[in-house]
Amino acid sequence: MNPIAPDALSTKPKQIIGMTDLVDFPDLGLFDVQAKVDTGAFTSALHCKDVRLRKTGLKTKLSFWLIDKTGLPARKFYSDKFSQRMIRNSFGVAELRYVIKTRIVLFGRTIQTEFTLADREQLKNPILLGRKLLRNRFLVDVSQKNLSYDAKIARQTHVSSTQSATD
């Protein structure tokens, strides 16, 4: 007889996520941004440029330009809640990066998580979703893509057709 671990009974079922998806960042005003799921990366990464510390009075803020690769102009953001951490890049080289916390929306669910700020201009996807975000929430099916985005469109279509039926 195989005993069932107590945690196994209370664990929520995990959502299937594909290799890529289009995600939303409501705090940053970014919507439908291409993201790549990377189970080799621990922390998620957000494409930005010109990351600097700015002194305003007694406070130090982090400033950075977000570039979402959708053709919209880059926008400058400030954060007073940030940290720094050594991160190993895909080539195994350790680099000191700034880390911010922000909200991401996947499958209609808003998740507060950490993102390192990195220049991903030479890479196809401006967003990288790492294991820390994925753990205990998602199972990755590399043969799939845009599952969260497709679910979002289906919800919007359902809501608009329901509203039309009641008008």
PyMOL commands that place a pseudoatom at each C-alpha (Angstrom):
pseudoatom trace, name=CA, resn=MET, resi=1, chain=A, elem=C, hetatm=0, pos=[0.000, 0.000, 0.000]
pseudoatom trace, name=CA, resn=ASN, resi=2, chain=A, elem=C, hetatm=0, pos=[1.348, 3.436, -0.969]
pseudoatom trace, name=CA, resn=PRO, resi=3, chain=A, elem=C, hetatm=0, pos=[0.677, 6.111, 1.637]
pseudoatom trace, name=CA, resn=ILE, resi=4, chain=A, elem=C, hetatm=0, pos=[-0.481, 9.468, 0.257]
pseudoatom trace, name=CA, resn=ALA, resi=5, chain=A, elem=C, hetatm=0, pos=[1.475, 12.464, 1.478]
pseudoatom trace, name=CA, resn=PRO, resi=6, chain=A, elem=C, hetatm=0, pos=[-0.754, 14.899, 3.444]
pseudoatom trace, name=CA, resn=ASP, resi=7, chain=A, elem=C, hetatm=0, pos=[0.251, 17.719, 1.075]
pseudoatom trace, name=CA, resn=ALA, resi=8, chain=A, elem=C, hetatm=0, pos=[-0.949, 15.742, -1.948]
pseudoatom trace, name=CA, resn=LEU, resi=9, chain=A, elem=C, hetatm=0, pos=[-4.570, 15.941, -0.778]
pseudoatom trace, name=CA, resn=SER, resi=10, chain=A, elem=C, hetatm=0, pos=[-4.621, 19.723, -0.347]
pseudoatom trace, name=CA, resn=THR, resi=11, chain=A, elem=C, hetatm=0, pos=[-2.599, 20.702, -3.427]
pseudoatom trace, name=CA, resn=LYS, resi=12, chain=A, elem=C, hetatm=0, pos=[-4.448, 22.639, -6.116]
pseudoatom trace, name=CA, resn=PRO, resi=13, chain=A, elem=C, hetatm=0, pos=[-4.336, 21.119, -9.588]
pseudoatom trace, name=CA, resn=LYS, resi=14, chain=A, elem=C, hetatm=0, pos=[-1.652, 22.723, -11.729]
pseudoatom trace, name=CA, resn=GLN, resi=15, chain=A, elem=C, hetatm=0, pos=[-2.529, 24.671, -14.861]
pseudoatom trace, name=CA, resn=ILE, resi=16, chain=A, elem=C, hetatm=0, pos=[-0.919, 23.583, -18.147]
pseudoatom trace, name=CA, resn=ILE, resi=17, chain=A, elem=C, hetatm=0, pos=[1.179, 26.369, -19.661]
pseudoatom trace, name=CA, resn=GLY, resi=18, chain=A, elem=C, hetatm=0, pos=[2.834, 26.226, -23.071]
pseudoatom trace, name=CA, resn=MET, resi=19, chain=A, elem=C, hetatm=0, pos=[6.371, 27.106, -24.115]
pseudoatom trace, name=CA, resn=THR, resi=20, chain=A, elem=C, hetatm=0, pos=[5.356, 30.696, -24.934]
pseudoatom trace, name=CA, resn=ASP, resi=21, chain=A, elem=C, hetatm=0, pos=[2.415, 32.926, -24.067]
pseudoatom trace, name=CA, resn=LEU, resi=22, chain=A, elem=C, hetatm=0, pos=[1.192, 36.509, -24.185]
pseudoatom trace, name=CA, resn=VAL, resi=23, chain=A, elem=C, hetatm=0, pos=[1.055, 37.963, -20.673]
pseudoatom trace, name=CA, resn=ASP, resi=24, chain=A, elem=C, hetatm=0, pos=[-0.184, 41.121, -18.943]
pseudoatom trace, name=CA, resn=PHE, resi=25, chain=A, elem=C, hetatm=0, pos=[1.544, 43.360, -16.390]
pseudoatom trace, name=CA, resn=PRO, resi=26, chain=A, elem=C, hetatm=0, pos=[-1.231, 45.596, -15.016]
pseudoatom trace, name=CA, resn=ASP, resi=27, chain=A, elem=C, hetatm=0, pos=[1.100, 47.600, -12.725]
pseudoatom trace, name=CA, resn=LEU, resi=28, chain=A, elem=C, hetatm=0, pos=[3.312, 48.474, -15.688]
pseudoatom trace, name=CA, resn=GLY, resi=29, chain=A, elem=C, hetatm=0, pos=[0.590, 49.035, -18.270]
pseudoatom trace, name=CA, resn=LEU, resi=30, chain=A, elem=C, hetatm=0, pos=[1.935, 46.246, -20.480]
pseudoatom trace, name=CA, resn=PHE, resi=31, chain=A, elem=C, hetatm=0, pos=[-0.532, 43.876, -22.134]
pseudoatom trace, name=CA, resn=ASP, resi=32, chain=A, elem=C, hetatm=0, pos=[-0.199, 40.895, -24.476]
pseudoatom trace, name=CA, resn=VAL, resi=33, chain=A, elem=C, hetatm=0, pos=[3.598, 40.832, -24.201]
pseudoatom trace, name=CA, resn=GLN, resi=34, chain=A, elem=C, hetatm=0, pos=[5.400, 37.775, -25.610]
pseudoatom trace, name=CA, resn=ALA, resi=35, chain=A, elem=C, hetatm=0, pos=[6.880, 35.605, -22.832]
pseudoatom trace, name=CA, resn=LYS, resi=36, chain=A, elem=C, hetatm=0, pos=[8.943, 32.432, -22.963]
pseudoatom trace, name=CA, resn=VAL, resi=37, chain=A, elem=C, hetatm=0, pos=[8.691, 29.772, -20.276]
pseudoatom trace, name=CA, resn=ASP, resi=38, chain=A, elem=C, hetatm=0, pos=[12.185, 28.736, -19.168]
pseudoatom trace, name=CA, resn=THR, resi=39, chain=A, elem=C, hetatm=0, pos=[12.413, 25.915, -16.637]
pseudoatom trace, name=CA, resn=GLY, resi=40, chain=A, elem=C, hetatm=0, pos=[16.194, 26.371, -16.646]
pseudoatom trace, name=CA, resn=ALA, resi=41, chain=A, elem=C, hetatm=0, pos=[15.898, 29.876, -15.186]
pseudoatom trace, name=CA, resn=PHE, resi=42, chain=A, elem=C, hetatm=0, pos=[15.144, 30.263, -11.481]
pseudoatom trace, name=CA, resn=THR, resi=43, chain=A, elem=C, hetatm=0, pos=[13.997, 33.894, -11.549]
pseudoatom trace, name=CA, resn=SER, resi=44, chain=A, elem=C, hetatm=0, pos=[11.810, 35.516, -14.200]
pseudoatom trace, name=CA, resn=ALA, resi=45, chain=A, elem=C, hetatm=0, pos=[13.261, 38.363, -16.275]
pseudoatom trace, name=CA, resn=LEU, resi=46, chain=A, elem=C, hetatm=0, pos=[11.793, 41.535, -17.782]
pseudoatom trace, name=CA, resn=HIS, resi=47, chain=A, elem=C, hetatm=0, pos=[13.345, 43.342, -20.757]
pseudoatom trace, name=CA, resn=CYS, resi=48, chain=A, elem=C, hetatm=0, pos=[14.370, 46.910, -20.018]
pseudoatom trace, name=CA, resn=LYS, resi=49, chain=A, elem=C, hetatm=0, pos=[17.092, 49.442, -20.720]
pseudoatom trace, name=CA, resn=ASP, resi=50, chain=A, elem=C, hetatm=0, pos=[18.976, 52.152, -18.888]
pseudoatom trace, name=CA, resn=VAL, resi=51, chain=A, elem=C, hetatm=0, pos=[18.514, 50.775, -15.357]
pseudoatom trace, name=CA, resn=ARG, resi=52, chain=A, elem=C, hetatm=0, pos=[19.820, 53.372, -12.870]
pseudoatom trace, name=CA, resn=LEU, resi=53, chain=A, elem=C, hetatm=0, pos=[19.586, 54.456, -9.278]
pseudoatom trace, name=CA, resn=ARG, resi=54, chain=A, elem=C, hetatm=0, pos=[18.152, 57.959, -8.845]
pseudoatom trace, name=CA, resn=LYS, resi=55, chain=A, elem=C, hetatm=0, pos=[18.449, 59.985, -5.673]
pseudoatom trace, name=CA, resn=THR, resi=56, chain=A, elem=C, hetatm=0, pos=[15.337, 62.078, -4.947]
pseudoatom trace, name=CA, resn=GLY, resi=57, chain=A, elem=C, hetatm=0, pos=[15.645, 63.868, -1.651]
pseudoatom trace, name=CA, resn=LEU, resi=58, chain=A, elem=C, hetatm=0, pos=[16.364, 61.247, 0.988]
pseudoatom trace, name=CA, resn=LYS, resi=59, chain=A, elem=C, hetatm=0, pos=[15.007, 58.368, -1.099]
pseudoatom trace, name=CA, resn=THR, resi=60, chain=A, elem=C, hetatm=0, pos=[16.800, 56.299, -3.679]
pseudoatom trace, name=CA, resn=LYS, resi=61, chain=A, elem=C, hetatm=0, pos=[14.644, 55.027, -6.528]
pseudoatom trace, name=CA, resn=LEU, resi=62, chain=A, elem=C, hetatm=0, pos=[15.348, 52.660, -9.348]
pseudoatom trace, name=CA, resn=SER, resi=63, chain=A, elem=C, hetatm=0, pos=[14.564, 54.019, -12.814]
pseudoatom trace, name=CA, resn=PHE, resi=64, chain=A, elem=C, hetatm=0, pos=[14.298, 51.925, -15.951]
pseudoatom trace, name=CA, resn=TRP, resi=65, chain=A, elem=C, hetatm=0, pos=[12.850, 52.052, -19.450]
pseudoatom trace, name=CA, resn=LEU, resi=66, chain=A, elem=C, hetatm=0, pos=[10.451, 49.251, -20.373]
pseudoatom trace, name=CA, resn=ILE, resi=67, chain=A, elem=C, hetatm=0, pos=[10.403, 48.173, -23.967]
pseudoatom trace, name=CA, resn=ASP, resi=68, chain=A, elem=C, hetatm=0, pos=[7.638, 45.723, -24.831]
pseudoatom trace, name=CA, resn=LYS, resi=69, chain=A, elem=C, hetatm=0, pos=[8.555, 45.062, -28.503]
pseudoatom trace, name=CA, resn=THR, resi=70, chain=A, elem=C, hetatm=0, pos=[4.992, 45.721, -29.677]
pseudoatom trace, name=CA, resn=GLY, resi=71, chain=A, elem=C, hetatm=0, pos=[5.911, 48.931, -31.456]
pseudoatom trace, name=CA, resn=LEU, resi=72, chain=A, elem=C, hetatm=0, pos=[4.796, 51.181, -28.606]
pseudoatom trace, name=CA, resn=PRO, resi=73, chain=A, elem=C, hetatm=0, pos=[7.373, 53.740, -27.462]
pseudoatom trace, name=CA, resn=ALA, resi=74, chain=A, elem=C, hetatm=0, pos=[9.507, 52.847, -24.448]
pseudoatom trace, name=CA, resn=ARG, resi=75, chain=A, elem=C, hetatm=0, pos=[8.210, 54.140, -21.124]
pseudoatom trace, name=CA, resn=LYS, resi=76, chain=A, elem=C, hetatm=0, pos=[10.163, 55.163, -18.036]
pseudoatom trace, name=CA, resn=PHE, resi=77, chain=A, elem=C, hetatm=0, pos=[9.265, 53.647, -14.677]
pseudoatom trace, name=CA, resn=TYR, resi=78, chain=A, elem=C, hetatm=0, pos=[10.427, 54.230, -11.132]
pseudoatom trace, name=CA, resn=SER, resi=79, chain=A, elem=C, hetatm=0, pos=[10.407, 51.861, -8.193]
pseudoatom trace, name=CA, resn=ASP, resi=80, chain=A, elem=C, hetatm=0, pos=[11.380, 52.403, -4.597]
pseudoatom trace, name=CA, resn=LYS, resi=81, chain=A, elem=C, hetatm=0, pos=[10.910, 48.697, -3.832]
pseudoatom trace, name=CA, resn=PHE, resi=82, chain=A, elem=C, hetatm=0, pos=[13.819, 46.826, -5.360]
pseudoatom trace, name=CA, resn=SER, resi=83, chain=A, elem=C, hetatm=0, pos=[16.801, 44.692, -4.457]
pseudoatom trace, name=CA, resn=GLN, resi=84, chain=A, elem=C, hetatm=0, pos=[19.968, 43.437, -6.120]
pseudoatom trace, name=CA, resn=ARG, resi=85, chain=A, elem=C, hetatm=0, pos=[20.949, 39.844, -6.654]
pseudoatom trace, name=CA, resn=MET, resi=86, chain=A, elem=C, hetatm=0, pos=[23.641, 37.827, -8.390]
pseudoatom trace, name=CA, resn=ILE, resi=87, chain=A, elem=C, hetatm=0, pos=[22.036, 35.993, -11.317]
pseudoatom trace, name=CA, resn=ARG, resi=88, chain=A, elem=C, hetatm=0, pos=[23.683, 33.461, -13.618]
pseudoatom trace, name=CA, resn=ASN, resi=89, chain=A, elem=C, hetatm=0, pos=[22.799, 34.260, -17.216]
pseudoatom trace, name=CA, resn=SER, resi=90, chain=A, elem=C, hetatm=0, pos=[22.219, 31.630, -19.908]
pseudoatom trace, name=CA, resn=PHE, resi=91, chain=A, elem=C, hetatm=0, pos=[25.975, 31.475, -20.539]
pseudoatom trace, name=CA, resn=GLY, resi=92, chain=A, elem=C, hetatm=0, pos=[26.689, 30.690, -16.871]
pseudoatom trace, name=CA, resn=VAL, resi=93, chain=A, elem=C, hetatm=0, pos=[28.197, 34.108, -16.172]
pseudoatom trace, name=CA, resn=ALA, resi=94, chain=A, elem=C, hetatm=0, pos=[27.169, 35.662, -12.842]
pseudoatom trace, name=CA, resn=GLU, resi=95, chain=A, elem=C, hetatm=0, pos=[25.971, 39.254, -13.037]
pseudoatom trace, name=CA, resn=LEU, resi=96, chain=A, elem=C, hetatm=0, pos=[24.498, 41.653, -10.501]
pseudoatom trace, name=CA, resn=ARG, resi=97, chain=A, elem=C, hetatm=0, pos=[20.921, 42.545, -11.474]
pseudoatom trace, name=CA, resn=TYR, resi=98, chain=A, elem=C, hetatm=0, pos=[18.176, 44.643, -9.988]
pseudoatom trace, name=CA, resn=VAL, resi=99, chain=A, elem=C, hetatm=0, pos=[15.020, 42.803, -8.962]
pseudoatom trace, name=CA, resn=ILE, resi=100, chain=A, elem=C, hetatm=0, pos=[11.516, 44.283, -8.678]
pseudoatom trace, name=CA, resn=LYS, resi=101, chain=A, elem=C, hetatm=0, pos=[8.223, 42.785, -7.590]
pseudoatom trace, name=CA, resn=THR, resi=102, chain=A, elem=C, hetatm=0, pos=[5.226, 43.290, -9.843]
pseudoatom trace, name=CA, resn=ARG, resi=103, chain=A, elem=C, hetatm=0, pos=[2.001, 41.576, -10.808]
pseudoatom trace, name=CA, resn=ILE, resi=104, chain=A, elem=C, hetatm=0, pos=[1.603, 39.325, -13.836]
pseudoatom trace, name=CA, resn=VAL, resi=105, chain=A, elem=C, hetatm=0, pos=[-1.703, 37.932, -15.119]
pseudoatom trace, name=CA, resn=LEU, resi=106, chain=A, elem=C, hetatm=0, pos=[-1.797, 34.341, -16.377]
pseudoatom trace, name=CA, resn=PHE, resi=107, chain=A, elem=C, hetatm=0, pos=[-5.035, 32.401, -16.994]
pseudoatom trace, name=CA, resn=GLY, resi=108, chain=A, elem=C, hetatm=0, pos=[-7.026, 35.242, -15.425]
pseudoatom trace, name=CA, resn=ARG, resi=109, chain=A, elem=C, hetatm=0, pos=[-5.037, 34.861, -12.214]
pseudoatom trace, name=CA, resn=THR, resi=110, chain=A, elem=C, hetatm=0, pos=[-2.979, 37.757, -10.856]
pseudoatom trace, name=CA, resn=ILE, resi=111, chain=A, elem=C, hetatm=0, pos=[0.333, 36.689, -9.328]
pseudoatom trace, name=CA, resn=GLN, resi=112, chain=A, elem=C, hetatm=0, pos=[2.781, 38.956, -7.490]
pseudoatom trace, name=CA, resn=THR, resi=113, chain=A, elem=C, hetatm=0, pos=[6.313, 37.801, -8.268]
pseudoatom trace, name=CA, resn=GLU, resi=114, chain=A, elem=C, hetatm=0, pos=[9.901, 38.930, -8.751]
pseudoatom trace, name=CA, resn=PHE, resi=115, chain=A, elem=C, hetatm=0, pos=[11.460, 39.890, -12.068]
pseudoatom trace, name=CA, resn=THR, resi=116, chain=A, elem=C, hetatm=0, pos=[15.096, 40.687, -12.715]
pseudoatom trace, name=CA, resn=LEU, resi=117, chain=A, elem=C, hetatm=0, pos=[15.652, 43.669, -14.992]
pseudoatom trace, name=CA, resn=ALA, resi=118, chain=A, elem=C, hetatm=0, pos=[17.746, 42.635, -17.983]
pseudoatom trace, name=CA, resn=ASP, resi=119, chain=A, elem=C, hetatm=0, pos=[18.561, 43.865, -21.466]
pseudoatom trace, name=CA, resn=ARG, resi=120, chain=A, elem=C, hetatm=0, pos=[16.956, 41.158, -23.636]
pseudoatom trace, name=CA, resn=GLU, resi=121, chain=A, elem=C, hetatm=0, pos=[17.120, 43.141, -26.890]
pseudoatom trace, name=CA, resn=GLN, resi=122, chain=A, elem=C, hetatm=0, pos=[19.066, 40.434, -28.717]
pseudoatom trace, name=CA, resn=LEU, resi=123, chain=A, elem=C, hetatm=0, pos=[16.560, 37.781, -27.617]
pseudoatom trace, name=CA, resn=LYS, resi=124, chain=A, elem=C, hetatm=0, pos=[13.244, 36.954, -29.258]
pseudoatom trace, name=CA, resn=ASN, resi=125, chain=A, elem=C, hetatm=0, pos=[11.079, 37.223, -26.133]
pseudoatom trace, name=CA, resn=PRO, resi=126, chain=A, elem=C, hetatm=0, pos=[11.152, 40.279, -23.861]
pseudoatom trace, name=CA, resn=ILE, resi=127, chain=A, elem=C, hetatm=0, pos=[9.865, 38.248, -20.891]
pseudoatom trace, name=CA, resn=LEU, resi=128, chain=A, elem=C, hetatm=0, pos=[11.266, 35.081, -19.375]
pseudoatom trace, name=CA, resn=LEU, resi=129, chain=A, elem=C, hetatm=0, pos=[9.129, 33.097, -16.913]
pseudoatom trace, name=CA, resn=GLY, resi=130, chain=A, elem=C, hetatm=0, pos=[11.319, 31.131, -14.500]
pseudoatom trace, name=CA, resn=ARG, resi=131, chain=A, elem=C, hetatm=0, pos=[10.835, 28.254, -12.065]
pseudoatom trace, name=CA, resn=LYS, resi=132, chain=A, elem=C, hetatm=0, pos=[10.093, 30.462, -9.065]
pseudoatom trace, name=CA, resn=LEU, resi=133, chain=A, elem=C, hetatm=0, pos=[6.919, 31.718, -10.796]
pseudoatom trace, name=CA, resn=LEU, resi=134, chain=A, elem=C, hetatm=0, pos=[6.012, 28.331, -12.286]
pseudoatom trace, name=CA, resn=ARG, resi=135, chain=A, elem=C, hetatm=0, pos=[6.547, 26.178, -9.168]
pseudoatom trace, name=CA, resn=ASN, resi=136, chain=A, elem=C, hetatm=0, pos=[3.380, 24.690, -7.654]
pseudoatom trace, name=CA, resn=ARG, resi=137, chain=A, elem=C, hetatm=0, pos=[1.237, 26.583, -10.180]
pseudoatom trace, name=CA, resn=PHE, resi=138, chain=A, elem=C, hetatm=0, pos=[1.978, 25.299, -13.678]
pseudoatom trace, name=CA, resn=LEU, resi=139, chain=A, elem=C, hetatm=0, pos=[3.016, 22.243, -15.656]
pseudoatom trace, name=CA, resn=VAL, resi=140, chain=A, elem=C, hetatm=0, pos=[4.860, 23.015, -18.885]
pseudoatom trace, name=CA, resn=ASP, resi=141, chain=A, elem=C, hetatm=0, pos=[3.793, 21.393, -22.150]
pseudoatom trace, name=CA, resn=VAL, resi=142, chain=A, elem=C, hetatm=0, pos=[6.396, 22.502, -24.693]
pseudoatom trace, name=CA, resn=SER, resi=143, chain=A, elem=C, hetatm=0, pos=[4.146, 21.483, -27.594]
pseudoatom trace, name=CA, resn=GLN, resi=144, chain=A, elem=C, hetatm=0, pos=[1.622, 24.195, -26.642]
pseudoatom trace, name=CA, resn=LYS, resi=145, chain=A, elem=C, hetatm=0, pos=[1.664, 27.989, -26.919]
pseudoatom trace, name=CA, resn=ASN, resi=146, chain=A, elem=C, hetatm=0, pos=[-0.490, 30.977, -25.901]
pseudoatom trace, name=CA, resn=LEU, resi=147, chain=A, elem=C, hetatm=0, pos=[-2.821, 28.917, -23.672]
pseudoatom trace, name=CA, resn=SER, resi=148, chain=A, elem=C, hetatm=0, pos=[-3.327, 31.774, -21.189]
pseudoatom trace, name=CA, resn=TYR, resi=149, chain=A, elem=C, hetatm=0, pos=[-3.888, 34.288, -23.992]
pseudoatom trace, name=CA, resn=ASP, resi=150, chain=A, elem=C, hetatm=0, pos=[-6.375, 31.972, -25.745]
pseudoatom trace, name=CA, resn=ALA, resi=151, chain=A, elem=C, hetatm=0, pos=[-8.256, 31.538, -22.443]
pseudoatom trace, name=CA, resn=LYS, resi=152, chain=A, elem=C, hetatm=0, pos=[-8.311, 35.342, -22.003]
pseudoatom trace, name=CA, resn=ILE, resi=153, chain=A, elem=C, hetatm=0, pos=[-9.776, 35.845, -25.492]
pseudoatom trace, name=CA, resn=ALA, resi=154, chain=A, elem=C, hetatm=0, pos=[-12.360, 33.103, -24.853]
pseudoatom trace, name=CA, resn=ARG, resi=155, chain=A, elem=C, hetatm=0, pos=[-13.390, 34.802, -21.564]
pseudoatom trace, name=CA, resn=GLN, resi=156, chain=A, elem=C, hetatm=0, pos=[-13.692, 38.185, -23.305]
pseudoatom trace, name=CA, resn=THR, resi=157, chain=A, elem=C, hetatm=0, pos=[-15.744, 36.661, -26.123]
pseudoatom trace, name=CA, resn=HIS, resi=158, chain=A, elem=C, hetatm=0, pos=[-17.998, 34.897, -23.619]
pseudoatom trace, name=CA, resn=VAL, resi=159, chain=A, elem=C, hetatm=0, pos=[-18.534, 38.086, -21.588]
pseudoatom trace, name=CA, resn=SER, resi=160, chain=A, elem=C, hetatm=0, pos=[-19.298, 40.171, -24.684]
pseudoatom trace, name=CA, resn=SER, resi=161, chain=A, elem=C, hetatm=0, pos=[-21.729, 37.555, -26.077]
pseudoatom trace, name=CA, resn=THR, resi=162, chain=A, elem=C, hetatm=0, pos=[-23.438, 37.292, -22.681]
pseudoatom trace, name=CA, resn=GLN, resi=163, chain=A, elem=C, hetatm=0, pos=[-23.795, 41.085, -22.531]
pseudoatom trace, name=CA, resn=SER, resi=164, chain=A, elem=C, hetatm=0, pos=[-25.222, 41.181, -26.076]
pseudoatom trace, name=CA, resn=ALA, resi=165, chain=A, elem=C, hetatm=0, pos=[-27.790, 38.525, -25.166]
pseudoatom trace, name=CA, resn=THR, resi=166, chain=A, elem=C, hetatm=0, pos=[-29.011, 40.544, -22.161]
pseudoatom trace, name=CA, resn=ASP, resi=167, chain=A, elem=C, hetatm=0, pos=[-29.261, 43.874, -24.054]
for i in range(1, 167): cmd.bond("trace and resi %d" % i, "trace and resi %d" % (i + 1))
show_as sticks, trace
zoom trace
